[in-house]
Amino acid sequence: MNILLIGLGGFLGAVSRHILNEVLIKYISTNFPIGILIVNVLGCLLVGLVLGNSIISKGHLYYFFAV
């Protein structure tokens, strides 16, 4: 079960990076992958808030959010 949650979290992160990057490329003419940076920063913020405040214990959701 943990492997599936890790895979799902990684999949959702990769897809969101790709989609946001493709959308931003249409509106911002730059070679810098700003969409990937935005998703990574927001993801780090979410992981810090969720895991730092001990909202979830080290169970199944831990592996989903920690990816």
Gaussian input, Z-matrix of N, CA and C with variables (Angstrom, degrees):
# hf/3-21g

backbone

0 1
 N
 C     1     B1
 C     2     B2     1     A1
 N     3     B3     2     A2     1     D1
 C     4     B4     3     A3     2     D2
 C     5     B5     4     A4     3     D3
 N     6     B6     5     A5     4     D4
 C     7     B7     6     A6     5     D5
 C     8     B8     7     A7     6     D6
 N     9     B9     8     A8     7     D7
 C    10    B10     9     A9     8     D8
 C    11    B11    10    A10     9     D9
 N    12    B12    11    A11    10    D10
 C    13    B13    12    A12    11    D11
 C    14    B14    13    A13    12    D12
 N    15    B15    14    A14    13    D13
 C    16    B16    15    A15    14    D14
 C    17    B17    16    A16    15    D15
 N    18    B18    17    A17    16    D16
 C    19    B19    18    A18    17    D17
 C    20    B20    19    A19    18    D18
 N    21    B21    20    A20    19    D19
 C    22    B22    21    A21    20    D20
 C    23    B23    22    A22    21    D21
 N    24    B24    23    A23    22    D22
 C    25    B25    24    A24    23    D23
 C    26    B26    25    A25    24    D24
 N    27    B27    26    A26    25    D25
 C    28    B28    27    A27    26    D26
 C    29    B29    28    A28    27    D27
 N    30    B30    29    A29    28    D28
 C    31    B31    30    A30    29    D29
 C    32    B32    31    A31    30    D30
 N    33    B33    32    A32    31    D31
 C    34    B34    33    A33    32    D32
 C    35    B35    34    A34    33    D33
 N    36    B36    35    A35    34    D34
 C    37    B37    36    A36    35    D35
 C    38    B38    37    A37    36    D36
 N    39    B39    38    A38    37    D37
 C    40    B40    39    A39    38    D38
 C    41    B41    40    A40    39    D39
 N    42    B42    41    A41    40    D40
 C    43    B43    42    A42    41    D41
 C    44    B44    43    A43    42    D42
 N    45    B45    44    A44    43    D43
 C    46    B46    45    A45    44    D44
 C    47    B47    46    A46    45    D45
 N    48    B48    47    A47    46    D46
 C    49    B49    48    A48    47    D47
 C    50    B50    49    A49    48    D48
 N    51    B51    50    A50    49    D49
 C    52    B52    51    A51    50    D50
 C    53    B53    52    A52    51    D51
 N    54    B54    53    A53    52    D52
 C    55    B55    54    A54    53    D53
 C    56    B56    55    A55    54    D54
 N    57    B57    56    A56    55    D55
 C    58    B58    57    A57    56    D56
 C    59    B59    58    A58    57    D57
 N    60    B60    59    A59    58    D58
 C    61    B61    60    A60    59    D59
 C    62    B62    61    A61    60    D60
 N    63    B63    62    A62    61    D61
 C    64    B64    63    A63    62    D62
 C    65    B65    64    A64    63    D63
 N    66    B66    65    A65    64    D64
 C    67    B67    66    A66    65    D65
 C    68    B68    67    A67    66    D66
 N    69    B69    68    A68    67    D67
 C    70    B70    69    A69    68    D68
 C    71    B71    70    A70    69    D69
 N    72    B72    71    A71    70    D70
 C    73    B73    72    A72    71    D71
 C    74    B74    73    A73    72    D72
 N    75    B75    74    A74    73    D73
 C    76    B76    75    A75    74    D74
 C    77    B77    76    A76    75    D75
 N    78    B78    77    A77    76    D76
 C    79    B79    78    A78    77    D77
 C    80    B80    79    A79    78    D78
 N    81    B81    80    A80    79    D79
 C    82    B82    81    A81    80    D80
 C    83    B83    82    A82    81    D81
 N    84    B84    83    A83    82    D82
 C    85    B85    84    A84    83    D83
 C    86    B86    85    A85    84    D84
 N    87    B87    86    A86    85    D85
 C    88    B88    87    A87    86    D86
 C    89    B89    88    A88    87    D87
 N    90    B90    89    A89    88    D88
 C    91    B91    90    A90    89    D89
 C    92    B92    91    A91    90    D90
 N    93    B93    92    A92    91    D91
 C    94    B94    93    A93    92    D92
 C    95    B95    94    A94    93    D93
 N    96    B96    95    A95    94    D94
 C    97    B97    96    A96    95    D95
 C    98    B98    97    A97    96    D96
 N    99    B99    98    A98    97    D97
 C   100   B100    99    A99    98    D98
 C   101   B101   100   A100    99    D99
 N   102   B102   101   A101   100   D100
 C   103   B103   102   A102   101   D101
 C   104   B104   103   A103   102   D102
 N   105   B105   104   A104   103   D103
 C   106   B106   105   A105   104   D104
 C   107   B107   106   A106   105   D105
 N   108   B108   107   A107   106   D106
 C   109   B109   108   A108   107   D107
 C   110   B110   109   A109   108   D108
 N   111   B111   110   A110   109   D109
 C   112   B112   111   A111   110   D110
 C   113   B113   112   A112   111   D111
 N   114   B114   113   A113   112   D112
 C   115   B115   114   A114   113   D113
 C   116   B116   115   A115   114   D114
 N   117   B117   116   A116   115   D115
 C   118   B118   117   A117   116   D116
 C   119   B119   118   A118   117   D117
 N   120   B120   119   A119   118   D118
 C   121   B121   120   A120   119   D119
 C   122   B122   121   A121   120   D120
 N   123   B123   122   A122   121   D121
 C   124   B124   123   A123   122   D122
 C   125   B125   124   A124   123   D123
 N   126   B126   125   A125   124   D124
 C   127   B127   126   A126   125   D125
 C   128   B128   127   A127   126   D126
 N   129   B129   128   A128   127   D127
 C   130   B130   129   A129   128   D128
 C   131   B131   130   A130   129   D129
 N   132   B132   131   A131   130   D130
 C   133   B133   132   A132   131   D131
 C   134   B134   133   A133   132   D132
 N   135   B135   134   A134   133   D133
 C   136   B136   135   A135   134   D134
 C   137   B137   136   A136   135   D135
 N   138   B138   137   A137   136   D136
 C   139   B139   138   A138   137   D137
 C   140   B140   139   A139   138   D138
 N   141   B141   140   A140   139   D139
 C   142   B142   141   A141   140   D140
 C   143   B143   142   A142   141   D141
 N   144   B144   143   A143   142   D142
 C   145   B145   144   A144   143   D143
 C   146   B146   145   A145   144   D144
 N   147   B147   146   A146   145   D145
 C   148   B148   147   A147   146   D146
 C   149   B149   148   A148   147   D147
 N   150   B150   149   A149   148   D148
 C   151   B151   150   A150   149   D149
 C   152   B152   151   A151   150   D150
 N   153   B153   152   A152   151   D151
 C   154   B154   153   A153   152   D152
 C   155   B155   154   A154   153   D153
 N   156   B156   155   A155   154   D154
 C   157   B157   156   A156   155   D155
 C   158   B158   157   A157   156   D156
 N   159   B159   158   A158   157   D157
 C   160   B160   159   A159   158   D158
 C   161   B161   160   A160   159   D159
 N   162   B162   161   A161   160   D160
 C   163   B163   162   A162   161   D161
 C   164   B164   163   A163   162   D162
 N   165   B165   164   A164   163   D163
 C   166   B166   165   A165   164   D164
 C   167   B167   166   A166   165   D165
 N   168   B168   167   A167   166   D166
 C   169   B169   168   A168   167   D167
 C   170   B170   169   A169   168   D168
 N   171   B171   170   A170   169   D169
 C   172   B172   171   A171   170   D170
 C   173   B173   172   A172   171   D171
 N   174   B174   173   A173   172   D172
 C   175   B175   174   A174   173   D173
 C   176   B176   175   A175   174   D174
 N   177   B177   176   A176   175   D175
 C   178   B178   177   A177   176   D176
 C   179   B179   178   A178   177   D177
 N   180   B180   179   A179   178   D178
 C   181   B181   180   A180   179   D179
 C   182   B182   181   A181   180   D180
 N   183   B183   182   A182   181   D181
 C   184   B184   183   A183   182   D182
 C   185   B185   184   A184   183   D183
 N   186   B186   185   A185   184   D184
 C   187   B187   186   A186   185   D185
 C   188   B188   187   A187   186   D186
 N   189   B189   188   A188   187   D187
 C   190   B190   189   A189   188   D188
 C   191   B191   190   A190   189   D189
 N   192   B192   191   A191   190   D190
 C   193   B193   192   A192   191   D191
 C   194   B194   193   A193   192   D192
 N   195   B195   194   A194   193   D193
 C   196   B196   195   A195   194   D194
 C   197   B197   196   A196   195   D195
 N   198   B198   197   A197   196   D196
 C   199   B199   198   A198   197   D197
 C   200   B200   199   A199   198   D198

   B1=1.4489
   B2=1.5323
   B3=1.3367
   B4=1.4638
   B5=1.5200
   B6=1.3262
   B7=1.4660
   B8=1.5228
   B9=1.3243
   B10=1.4619
   B11=1.5244
   B12=1.3108
   B13=1.4634
   B14=1.5259
   B15=1.3235
   B16=1.4651
   B17=1.5270
   B18=1.3225
   B19=1.4612
   B20=1.5178
   B21=1.3260
   B22=1.4608
   B23=1.5274
   B24=1.3194
   B25=1.4644
   B26=1.5211
   B27=1.3225
   B28=1.4607
   B29=1.5186
   B30=1.3240
   B31=1.4680
   B32=1.5240
   B33=1.3227
   B34=1.4642
   B35=1.5266
   B36=1.3212
   B37=1.4590
   B38=1.5223
   B39=1.3194
   B40=1.4657
   B41=1.5250
   B42=1.3211
   B43=1.4639
   B44=1.5258
   B45=1.3224
   B46=1.4672
   B47=1.5252
   B48=1.3272
   B49=1.4688
   B50=1.5209
   B51=1.3175
   B52=1.4647
   B53=1.5247
   B54=1.3276
   B55=1.4667
   B56=1.5253
   B57=1.3222
   B58=1.4638
   B59=1.5192
   B60=1.3085
   B61=1.4605
   B62=1.5260
   B63=1.3313
   B64=1.4659
   B65=1.5264
   B66=1.3156
   B67=1.4670
   B68=1.5230
   B69=1.3178
   B70=1.4624
   B71=1.5194
   B72=1.3167
   B73=1.4701
   B74=1.5263
   B75=1.3397
   B76=1.4650
   B77=1.5252
   B78=1.3298
   B79=1.4586
   B80=1.5252
   B81=1.3114
   B82=1.4638
   B83=1.5251
   B84=1.3149
   B85=1.4619
   B86=1.5270
   B87=1.3304
   B88=1.4587
   B89=1.5202
   B90=1.3077
   B91=1.4616
   B92=1.5198
   B93=1.3350
   B94=1.4567
   B95=1.5272
   B96=1.3268
   B97=1.4743
   B98=1.5334
   B99=1.3176
   B100=1.4612
   B101=1.5297
   B102=1.3261
   B103=1.4630
   B104=1.5138
   B105=1.3095
   B106=1.4641
   B107=1.5274
   B108=1.3152
   B109=1.4618
   B110=1.5288
   B111=1.3193
   B112=1.4664
   B113=1.5191
   B114=1.3332
   B115=1.4660
   B116=1.5234
   B117=1.3188
   B118=1.4666
   B119=1.5254
   B120=1.3185
   B121=1.4653
   B122=1.5253
   B123=1.3322
   B124=1.4665
   B125=1.5255
   B126=1.3195
   B127=1.4600
   B128=1.5166
   B129=1.3252
   B130=1.4695
   B131=1.5186
   B132=1.3187
   B133=1.4582
   B134=1.5280
   B135=1.3235
   B136=1.4649
   B137=1.5221
   B138=1.3203
   B139=1.4687
   B140=1.5249
   B141=1.3162
   B142=1.4564
   B143=1.5131
   B144=1.3248
   B145=1.4621
   B146=1.5217
   B147=1.3183
   B148=1.4664
   B149=1.5202
   B150=1.3158
   B151=1.4590
   B152=1.5251
   B153=1.3120
   B154=1.4553
   B155=1.5149
   B156=1.3042
   B157=1.4617
   B158=1.5170
   B159=1.3007
   B160=1.4666
   B161=1.5214
   B162=1.3267
   B163=1.4620
   B164=1.5211
   B165=1.3202
   B166=1.4614
   B167=1.5182
   B168=1.3134
   B169=1.4592
   B170=1.5249
   B171=1.3119
   B172=1.4638
   B173=1.5264
   B174=1.3142
   B175=1.4534
   B176=1.5159
   B177=1.3109
   B178=1.4629
   B179=1.5303
   B180=1.3234
   B181=1.4589
   B182=1.5172
   B183=1.3118
   B184=1.4637
   B185=1.5239
   B186=1.3122
   B187=1.4613
   B188=1.5240
   B189=1.3304
   B190=1.4606
   B191=1.5228
   B192=1.3315
   B193=1.4581
   B194=1.5173
   B195=1.3109
   B196=1.4591
   B197=1.5187
   B198=1.3024
   B199=1.4582
   B200=1.4917
   A1=111.08
   A2=116.18
   A3=119.42
   A4=111.66
   A5=116.19
   A6=120.32
   A7=110.41
   A8=117.52
   A9=120.74
   A10=111.50
   A11=117.26
   A12=120.20
   A13=111.66
   A14=116.72
   A15=120.27
   A16=109.81
   A17=116.52
   A18=121.01
   A19=112.38
   A20=117.07
   A21=121.07
   A22=110.90
   A23=117.10
   A24=120.27
   A25=111.99
   A26=116.54
   A27=120.66
   A28=112.38
   A29=116.02
   A30=121.29
   A31=110.70
   A32=116.78
   A33=120.18
   A34=111.58
   A35=117.02
   A36=120.06
   A37=112.02
   A38=116.60
   A39=120.60
   A40=111.38
   A41=116.55
   A42=120.41
   A43=110.51
   A44=117.38
   A45=119.49
   A46=111.01
   A47=117.81
   A48=120.32
   A49=110.55
   A50=116.02
   A51=120.51
   A52=111.47
   A53=116.86
   A54=120.20
   A55=110.95
   A56=117.45
   A57=119.73
   A58=110.99
   A59=117.73
   A60=120.48
   A61=110.81
   A62=117.61
   A63=120.90
   A64=111.29
   A65=117.55
   A66=120.85
   A67=110.56
   A68=117.20
   A69=120.04
   A70=112.82
   A71=117.78
   A72=120.49
   A73=110.34
   A74=117.05
   A75=120.79
   A76=111.85
   A77=117.48
   A78=121.19
   A79=113.82
   A80=117.73
   A81=121.60
   A82=107.80
   A83=116.41
   A84=119.29
   A85=109.19
   A86=114.85
   A87=121.11
   A88=109.00
   A89=115.87
   A90=120.34
   A91=111.96
   A92=117.02
   A93=121.47
   A94=109.48
   A95=118.15
   A96=120.87
   A97=111.91
   A98=116.78
   A99=122.00
   A100=111.98
   A101=117.78
   A102=120.80
   A103=112.21
   A104=116.36
   A105=120.94
   A106=109.73
   A107=116.81
   A108=120.72
   A109=110.98
   A110=117.43
   A111=121.27
   A112=110.89
   A113=117.45
   A114=120.54
   A115=110.61
   A116=118.22
   A117=120.72
   A118=111.93
   A119=117.52
   A120=120.40
   A121=110.42
   A122=117.32
   A123=119.95
   A124=111.49
   A125=116.70
   A126=120.29
   A127=112.06
   A128=116.82
   A129=120.13
   A130=111.20
   A131=116.47
   A132=120.37
   A133=110.78
   A134=116.79
   A135=121.02
   A136=111.41
   A137=117.32
   A138=120.84
   A139=110.27
   A140=117.26
   A141=120.34
   A142=112.66
   A143=116.58
   A144=120.17
   A145=111.92
   A146=116.10
   A147=120.07
   A148=111.32
   A149=117.53
   A150=120.45
   A151=112.56
   A152=117.51
   A153=120.49
   A154=113.24
   A155=116.46
   A156=120.66
   A157=112.15
   A158=117.33
   A159=123.20
   A160=112.11
   A161=115.98
   A162=120.10
   A163=109.68
   A164=115.49
   A165=118.95
   A166=108.66
   A167=115.65
   A168=119.54
   A169=108.36
   A170=116.13
   A171=119.43
   A172=108.76
   A173=114.71
   A174=122.11
   A175=109.35
   A176=115.63
   A177=120.27
   A178=112.08
   A179=117.91
   A180=119.66
   A181=112.68
   A182=117.98
   A183=121.29
   A184=110.04
   A185=116.70
   A186=120.63
   A187=111.25
   A188=116.92
   A189=120.45
   A190=110.47
   A191=117.90
   A192=121.27
   A193=112.62
   A194=118.87
   A195=121.28
   A196=112.55
   A197=118.54
   A198=121.44
   A199=106.93
   D1=-39.07
   D2=179.81
   D3=-63.29
   D4=-39.33
   D5=179.79
   D6=-62.38
   D7=-40.59
   D8=179.35
   D9=-65.36
   D10=-40.78
   D11=179.04
   D12=-68.13
   D13=-37.69
   D14=176.04
   D15=-63.62
   D16=-44.60
   D17=178.17
   D18=-63.27
   D19=-41.93
   D20=179.53
   D21=-65.10
   D22=-43.15
   D23=177.66
   D24=-62.67
   D25=-42.84
   D26=177.52
   D27=-65.07
   D28=-39.91
   D29=178.76
   D30=-63.17
   D31=-47.73
   D32=-179.25
   D33=-64.14
   D34=-37.39
   D35=176.99
   D36=-65.69
   D37=-43.09
   D38=-179.34
   D39=-66.52
   D40=-42.76
   D41=-179.80
   D42=-66.18
   D43=-42.16
   D44=179.90
   D45=-66.01
   D46=-37.04
   D47=176.28
   D48=-62.03
   D49=-46.98
   D50=-177.58
   D51=-63.90
   D52=-47.59
   D53=-176.89
   D54=-64.05
   D55=-47.85
   D56=-179.22
   D57=-64.80
   D58=-38.02
   D59=178.83
   D60=-64.49
   D61=-42.52
   D62=179.16
   D63=-65.43
   D64=-39.45
   D65=178.83
   D66=-65.85
   D67=-44.41
   D68=-177.88
   D69=-70.46
   D70=-28.34
   D71=177.56
   D72=-62.12
   D73=-33.35
   D74=179.75
   D75=-68.53
   D76=-30.87
   D77=-174.61
   D78=-102.03
   D79=-24.53
   D80=-178.98
   D81=-121.80
   D82=121.48
   D83=-179.61
   D84=-91.04
   D85=90.73
   D86=178.07
   D87=-148.17
   D88=155.28
   D89=176.56
   D90=-89.21
   D91=-8.52
   D92=-179.72
   D93=-78.38
   D94=130.71
   D95=-178.16
   D96=-77.29
   D97=74.71
   D98=-174.81
   D99=-65.91
   D100=-32.37
   D101=178.64
   D102=-63.26
   D103=-40.37
   D104=178.98
   D105=-66.31
   D106=-41.33
   D107=178.39
   D108=-62.09
   D109=-44.00
   D110=-179.27
   D111=-62.67
   D112=-46.81
   D113=-179.52
   D114=-64.42
   D115=-40.55
   D116=179.47
   D117=-65.01
   D118=-42.50
   D119=179.85
   D120=-66.87
   D121=-43.99
   D122=177.93
   D123=-64.62
   D124=-37.25
   D125=177.39
   D126=-65.24
   D127=-41.75
   D128=177.10
   D129=-63.73
   D130=-39.80
   D131=177.74
   D132=-63.24
   D133=-44.50
   D134=179.43
   D135=-63.19
   D136=-45.51
   D137=179.30
   D138=-62.75
   D139=-42.11
   D140=178.83
   D141=-63.35
   D142=-41.45
   D143=179.16
   D144=-68.18
   D145=-45.16
   D146=-176.33
   D147=-70.40
   D148=-49.88
   D149=-175.79
   D150=-81.41
   D151=-31.16
   D152=-179.97
   D153=-70.28
   D154=-33.50
   D155=179.74
   D156=-91.15
   D157=6.76
   D158=179.26
   D159=53.04
   D160=41.44
   D161=177.33
   D162=-67.31
   D163=-35.48
   D164=177.92
   D165=-121.91
   D166=147.38
   D167=176.24
   D168=-84.13
   D169=177.58
   D170=-178.68
   D171=-78.91
   D172=71.25
   D173=178.41
   D174=-118.44
   D175=-149.17
   D176=-176.69
   D177=-65.43
   D178=-41.14
   D179=-179.12
   D180=-68.91
   D181=-22.97
   D182=176.45
   D183=-59.33
   D184=-44.98
   D185=-177.99
   D186=-69.17
   D187=-32.58
   D188=178.46
   D189=-67.48
   D190=-48.12
   D191=-176.86
   D192=-77.77
   D193=-27.66
   D194=-176.48
   D195=-77.03
   D196=-12.44
   D197=176.38
   D198=-81.35

